[in-house]
Amino acid sequence: MDAITAAAPHARAIRAIHGLLSRIRLDFVFVGAVGRAAHLGDRVDGGAVDVVATMGPQQKGQIAMMAMNNGFTVDREEVDAAEELDLIPMRFEDIRVHVLVASNALYGRMVAEGVAAEFEDLTLRVPRREDFALLLQMSNDVEALMRIIESPAFDRESYNRKLTAIGLRDYVVPG
């Protein structure tokens, strides 16, 4: 796994959301560009900072309130509009931050089985390589998916079992 590197604005947002969710004592993993940086060595320098967190319904409101008191911009109308998506949208400086509630077993397991990735002086958690590949598959990021599948550390058997278990047999990777 590569050390995560990020442009200064994204680095500040990563630190801020890590600090916020750690203070609330939630289990979480960074996905999206941060997960991509950990697994593929890309630099985080664009787009949103995305996190999947395990939490109860009462903690969603707590996150939004604490975020507002810790330098984040939280638009109540955006939060209300994203309620059905189990998503808490916010901003840190000019960077979008999305906290997705791990509302099903697949996401819950992804968070629980997250792996360590180094970022500056912090240790972040990201999904296991095979779980990250599943996210890439669902977002139709074929180029990144192929890069991760071709990695010697990629466990095709584990990945294929998970795909089959969740009804996505058509996406099984030939071995």
KEFI-609590 format. One line per 3 residues: number of its first residue (from 1); for each residue x, y, z of N, C-alpha, C, O, CB. Coordinates in pm, whole numbers. Each point is the difference from the previous one (the first is absolute). Glycine has a CB too. Example, Ala and Ser with C-alpha at 12.3 -4.5 7.8 and 13.67 -1.06 7.14 Angstrom:
<sites>
1	1319,-569,780,-89,119,0,90,120,0,104,-2,66,-293,-115,59  154,222,-197,82,119,6,-77,109,73,51,111,17,67,-174,-232
</sites>
This chain:
<sites>
1	85,-117,0,-85,117,0,89,123,0,98,7,74,-283,-130,48  150,220,-205,78,124,-11,-39,98,110,-113,-2,49,131,-31,-298  75,117,287,-32,110,91,-87,98,-78,22,24,-119,196,-52,253
4	-315,83,-67,-94,93,-63,64,139,-6,53,49,99,-252,-183,-16  192,195,-200,45,138,-15,-118,82,-50,-87,-49,-71,327,-23,22  -242,199,89,-112,86,-37,47,144,-14,92,45,68,-252,-198,49
7	94,225,-207,21,144,-12,-44,64,132,-84,-54,71,48,49,-326  93,119,286,-23,66,130,-148,15,38,-35,-34,113,248,154,-153  -301,-70,-49,-140,14,42,-65,-134,36,-77,-9,95,62,210,-240
10	47,-304,67,-56,-132,27,60,-60,127,-68,-68,77,31,34,-323  165,59,267,65,-49,122,-66,59,124,-21,-70,98,238,46,-223  -250,153,120,-68,62,114,-138,-60,21,-41,-23,114,167,236,-156
13	-198,-240,-67,-134,-60,12,10,-143,55,-82,-40,83,1,182,-276  179,-219,147,19,-137,49,27,3,150,-59,-76,76,148,3,-301  1,161,268,33,12,142,-123,41,81,-25,-53,108,261,114,-168
16	-312,34,6,-117,51,73,-107,-109,19,-53,-16,109,100,245,-203  -78,-303,-13,-104,-102,14,51,-117,85,-78,-59,76,-18,125,-300  223,-100,213,58,-104,85,-12,42,147,-41,-80,84,203,12,-268
19	-126,192,214,-9,51,137,-143,0,52,-25,-40,114,224,179,-159  -291,-94,-37,-140,8,40,-57,-139,32,-58,-21,107,32,227,-249  41,-299,49,-58,-133,20,73,-77,110,-61,-83,67,-8,81,-307
22	196,28,259,75,-65,108,-48,51,136,-12,-79,94,211,53,-245  -225,157,162,-50,56,127,-135,-60,38,-30,-19,118,154,232,-165  -205,-242,-53,-132,-60,27,14,-151,25,-95,-66,41,-17,244,-185
25	230,-230,118,33,-142,19,-80,-92,-92,-53,-103,42,108,156,195  -62,-11,-362,-66,-83,-101,104,-85,-72,116,39,-12,-298,132,-17  139,-287,-19,83,-78,-90,-28,51,-141,-116,19,-37,115,-225,191
28	106,228,-233,-19,54,-134,117,-36,-89,109,-30,47,-244,219,46  110,-186,-223,104,-19,-101,-13,111,-104,-110,47,-31,113,-299,68  111,293,-88,1,96,-109,-14,-79,-131,69,-99,-20,77,264,152
31	-234,-120,-217,-20,-63,-131,31,105,-107,71,96,29,-249,-257,62  128,146,-211,19,100,-104,147,27,-29,80,-93,-9,-295,194,76  249,26,-81,135,39,-39,105,-40,104,114,-31,-37,-213,221,-88
34	63,-191,252,96,-37,104,28,-151,-7,115,-42,11,-196,232,138  -23,-270,-167,19,-144,-18,81,-29,-125,86,-88,-1,-303,45,118  189,118,-221,73,-16,-126,148,32,20,87,-70,-52,-294,129,-77
37	236,46,204,138,37,28,71,-110,79,116,-30,-26,-181,273,24  -4,-302,98,60,-105,82,30,-125,-83,106,-60,14,-229,149,185  29,-127,-284,14,-126,-73,74,13,-134,64,-95,-45,-273,23,155
40	199,189,-172,57,15,-134,111,103,-9,62,16,-105,-282,-83,18  246,138,197,109,96,2,-33,135,-62,88,84,-16,60,-276,8  -274,213,-28,-39,130,-57,4,107,110,-15,-31,118,-130,-83,-292
43	163,238,136,0,112,93,-142,53,13,-72,10,-99,311,50,38  -279,-26,182,-132,59,23,13,150,-27,58,74,79,-123,-251,95  9,220,-287,12,142,-33,-123,54,-70,4,108,-60,240,-138,45
46	-353,-44,21,-124,48,-60,-119,-76,55,15,-108,57,109,172,-265  -240,-7,189,-123,-67,42,-23,6,150,65,75,73,-39,-223,-268  -121,66,237,-41,-2,140,85,-97,81,70,-86,-54,-303,145,-16
49	225,-43,200,56,-97,94,-120,-82,50,-93,54,59,291,98,13  -194,-283,-98,-113,-87,31,36,-99,109,109,-58,0,-191,82,-234  -10,-43,328,21,-87,115,-125,-84,20,-111,48,-19,269,119,128
52	-139,-294,-72,-111,-87,41,18,-23,149,107,-43,44,-128,-71,-274  -83,142,310,9,-11,145,-114,-83,57,-113,5,-50,227,217,57  -83,-297,97,-101,-78,71,-55,88,111,76,47,85,37,-269,-140
55	-243,243,55,-61,86,103,-148,-27,11,-62,-59,-89,235,235,46  -229,-131,153,-144,-6,21,-66,129,-48,68,99,-25,-35,-253,220  -166,152,-207,-73,118,-51,26,128,80,9,108,-57,-183,-265,-24
58	186,145,213,21,118,83,136,64,-26,17,120,20,-165,-221,153  244,21,-217,134,53,-24,7,83,-128,90,83,-14,3,-280,134  -186,176,-214,1,82,-122,-15,147,33,72,84,-53,-169,-275,-76
61	3,223,218,-19,138,42,118,52,79,37,117,-12,-281,-157,16  303,-47,77,116,38,79,118,36,-89,73,95,27,-153,-244,157  98,72,-291,110,29,-93,-19,137,-64,93,80,-4,-65,-326,-42
64	-148,272,-3,-25,129,-63,22,116,97,60,101,-36,-226,-212,-116  120,96,276,15,106,99,148,20,36,48,113,5,-278,-165,85  300,-58,-66,142,12,34,81,54,-118,96,75,19,-121,-264,144
67	-13,150,-284,70,50,-118,-10,151,-8,99,68,-28,-147,-283,-92  -72,268,145,-18,146,-6,87,70,103,46,112,-23,-281,-146,-56  259,-30,192,82,60,106,150,-26,-19,81,42,83,-275,-70,70
70	230,-41,-261,141,-34,-23,48,40,-138,84,-68,-59,-111,-121,216  -27,299,-209,53,55,-124,-65,-50,-129,39,43,-108,167,-20,229  -304,-112,-110,-71,-48,-118,-119,89,-28,-56,62,91,130,-298,-44
73	-112,242,-173,-124,68,-39,-103,-109,-25,20,-89,-84,104,290,-17  -234,-193,173,-107,-99,-13,-128,74,-35,-46,85,76,156,-244,90  -166,128,-281,-125,60,-46,-113,-94,40,-11,-110,-53,126,229,-143
76	-198,-75,289,-110,-83,52,-92,-50,-112,-47,-114,6,57,243,208  -35,-47,-314,-86,-42,-110,65,-115,-78,-68,-95,-40,-27,329,23  227,-226,-5,71,-110,-67,-5,-128,83,-20,-109,-54,170,276,-57
79	-131,-153,240,-4,-116,89,-138,-63,-4,-13,-122,-10,189,226,159  -280,-21,-140,-138,-53,-6,-28,-68,-134,-64,-105,-4,-10,286,161  122,-121,-266,-23,-56,-134,72,-134,-17,-44,-84,-78,18,316,-12
82	137,-251,160,79,-123,-12,-40,-106,103,61,-106,6,127,243,-96  -287,-108,172,-42,-90,109,-28,-142,-49,47,-96,61,-142,293,56  20,-211,-225,-35,-133,-51,120,-74,-56,-3,-123,-11,-223,210,-40
85	331,-15,15,120,-62,-54,96,-46,110,105,-58,-29,-130,201,-174  -12,-117,330,89,-29,112,136,65,-21,104,-62,20,-224,-155,20  115,343,-79,120,77,-33,-3,132,76,-104,64,10,118,-172,-239
88	101,147,282,13,130,66,96,83,-84,121,-19,7,-167,-78,227  -8,190,-315,87,85,-83,45,124,78,-76,56,78,-42,-138,-285  242,122,185,52,121,63,121,48,-79,38,-60,-101,-120,-14,329
91	140,182,-182,120,54,-62,102,30,109,-35,37,112,-98,61,-304  259,-116,156,108,50,85,81,91,-90,60,-46,-97,-53,-162,251  -6,336,-122,55,102,-88,-72,-16,-134,-122,11,-4,351,-8,123
94	-157,-27,-228,-66,-13,-131,-19,-145,-43,-40,-26,-114,138,244,52  -70,-312,149,-4,-142,-35,-130,-63,49,-37,13,116,288,-24,-105  -320,-56,-102,-121,-74,37,41,-122,81,100,-65,-30,-223,144,-178
97	46,-108,310,21,-118,84,-134,-72,8,-103,62,28,291,48,108  -186,-240,-161,-121,-82,8,23,-111,101,94,-78,-13,-156,131,-228  -24,-60,342,6,-109,96,-121,-89,-30,-114,41,19,234,100,161
100	-93,-261,-227,-104,-97,-31,-18,-91,120,97,-55,53,-44,63,-301  -177,-23,292,-30,-87,112,6,-145,-49,-63,-35,-100,-83,213,210  221,-261,-40,10,-142,-34,-130,-67,42,-9,-61,106,263,60,-78
103	-355,14,-114,-136,-40,36,-35,-143,-37,-113,-44,22,51,280,-50  156,-311,-29,-29,-140,-30,121,-85,37,108,52,30,-266,14,-218  139,-196,184,106,-92,43,125,12,-87,111,-12,51,-287,-144,34
106	158,179,-213,115,11,-90,90,116,41,121,-16,12,-259,-83,-198  79,216,206,78,116,42,54,-18,142,114,37,29,-252,109,-179  56,-203,238,44,-24,137,123,-88,4,94,28,75,-328,-2,2
109	233,-132,-155,115,-91,-6,120,71,-62,114,-21,42,-269,-177,-61  130,282,-81,108,75,-65,71,89,102,123,10,0,-249,-13,-219  48,66,305,59,85,105,74,-87,101,114,30,36,-299,141,-67
112	121,-277,78,61,-86,102,129,-64,-48,92,-20,80,-318,-25,10  235,14,-218,119,-68,-53,99,96,-64,93,-43,-69,-234,-156,32  123,330,59,89,99,-59,145,-23,39,29,-60,104,-217,222,-102
115	278,-114,-86,144,-18,22,68,136,17,-51,103,-45,47,-318,-90  119,212,200,73,123,29,73,52,-124,52,-77,-80,-25,2,317  -26,207,-250,74,68,-105,62,125,61,-66,73,75,-89,-162,-258
118	280,113,152,72,114,58,-30,128,-78,1,2,-123,180,-156,203  -207,260,-5,-21,133,-57,68,100,93,-46,24,111,-174,-92,-221  329,125,62,79,93,81,28,-67,135,59,-107,3,-162,311,-119
121	61,-143,227,26,-61,131,-122,-75,55,-4,-35,117,169,217,-73  -264,-205,-130,-122,-71,41,-4,-139,-62,62,-25,-104,-183,243,126  49,-306,42,-33,-128,-60,-149,3,-29,-83,8,91,271,-132,32
124	-220,119,-252,-141,-1,-43,-40,-144,-26,85,-88,-14,-67,320,-87  -147,-254,96,-50,-133,-39,-71,14,-134,-75,95,-23,50,-169,266  50,-22,-329,-62,-7,-132,-55,-141,-18,40,-90,74,118,268,-171
127	-248,-200,2,-50,-136,-22,112,-93,-47,98,44,-61,-324,50,4  211,-222,87,91,-100,-53,0,13,-152,-95,50,-58,56,-207,254  144,112,-258,18,9,-145,-123,-56,-74,-48,60,-96,299,-79,127
130	-301,-97,13,-112,-65,-68,-130,79,18,-81,7,-92,193,-230,126  -131,283,84,-119,83,22,9,128,-82,-101,48,-53,77,-142,284  144,149,-242,16,120,-81,-26,-32,-146,-57,82,-72,224,10,236
133	-126,-210,-209,-28,-42,-138,-151,-7,-25,-47,37,-107,262,-168,103  -289,85,102,-146,-4,-13,-57,141,-18,-89,21,-82,83,-230,224  56,304,-65,-44,139,-16,35,53,-139,-79,71,-62,107,-34,309
136	91,-70,-295,40,42,-135,-90,-63,-105,-37,66,-97,275,-40,175  -273,-153,-58,-90,-70,-93,-136,70,-5,-55,23,-107,173,-242,153  -171,253,71,-133,62,7,1,142,-57,-102,48,-49,52,-187,251
139	165,207,-196,8,135,-56,47,-2,-145,19,106,-61,27,-17,289  -28,-209,-283,39,-20,-139,134,67,-34,19,53,-110,-262,-66,52  336,10,154,134,54,-22,88,-116,-49,79,-55,76,-108,237,104
142	14,-217,-307,65,-118,-57,152,10,6,67,-98,32,-264,69,-182  252,147,119,145,16,-1,59,-30,138,95,-77,11,-115,250,-193  -37,-114,286,51,-24,137,-28,-144,43,83,-62,67,-119,304,-11
145	-79,-295,-93,-34,-138,35,103,-96,-59,45,-92,69,-289,153,-61  280,-41,-133,98,-88,-63,137,11,68,71,-99,17,-195,120,-235  161,100,257,127,19,70,2,-76,132,101,-62,34,-76,287,-142
148	-134,-221,180,-3,-66,132,-10,-152,-15,63,-73,76,-170,277,23  29,-251,-197,-15,-144,-22,132,-62,-44,29,-115,34,-270,149,-95  320,40,-13,127,-51,-50,111,2,104,110,-51,-24,-178,129,-200
151	41,-20,339,99,4,108,24,-141,53,-96,-76,18,26,311,43  195,-271,-35,29,-134,55,-65,-22,136,-25,-115,39,241,118,-163  -245,103,197,-61,-13,133,-151,-18,-5,-63,-23,103,248,163,-14
154	-245,-129,-207,-145,-10,-14,-45,-145,14,55,-90,-64,-57,292,-86  -97,-226,236,-52,-134,25,-127,-21,-84,-111,31,44,207,-31,193  -77,-53,-359,-112,-21,-93,-106,-93,59,-120,24,-17,277,12,-173
157	-113,-140,258,-95,-97,55,-93,67,102,-121,-21,-3,289,-163,-34  -112,263,126,-79,72,100,-96,99,-68,-117,9,36,306,-33,131  -137,97,-264,-80,97,-74,-117,-69,-71,-113,46,8,317,98,-39
160	-175,-252,-37,-104,-73,-74,-105,-59,94,-118,-1,-32,285,-51,-147  -124,2,295,-96,-52,98,-96,110,45,-120,-22,11,289,-148,66  -113,288,-51,-84,111,45,-98,41,-110,-118,22,28,304,58,123
163	-138,-70,-274,-88,36,-112,-115,-100,-12,-116,38,-18,311,69,-102  -162,-235,128,-102,-104,-11,-99,8,116,-121,-13,-21,287,-134,-99  -116,170,241,-85,6,118,-101,115,-5,-110,-12,54,296,-90,75
166	-148,211,-194,-92,115,-4,-77,8,-132,-61,103,-32,216,19,185  -151,-231,-230,-80,-7,-121,60,67,-123,-73,36,-92,-118,-43,240  321,24,-149,65,64,-113,93,-96,-75,111,37,-38,-124,181,160
169	-34,-339,-142,78,-105,-65,52,44,-138,106,-45,-42,-243,-124,166  64,255,-194,41,44,-134,132,79,3,63,17,-105,-305,-9,41  283,38,182,121,81,11,121,-80,49,107,56,22,-252,140,22
172	129,-326,-26,109,-85,48,120,14,-94,-16,4,-122,-149,-166,227  284,169,-46,124,17,-76,57,-138,-30,29,-77,92,18,303,16  -30,-258,-235,57,-131,-35,141,-15,59,74,97,13,-211,-102,-226
175	170,-116,247,121,-20,74,117,-52,-66,104,-18,64,-245,-11,102
</sites>
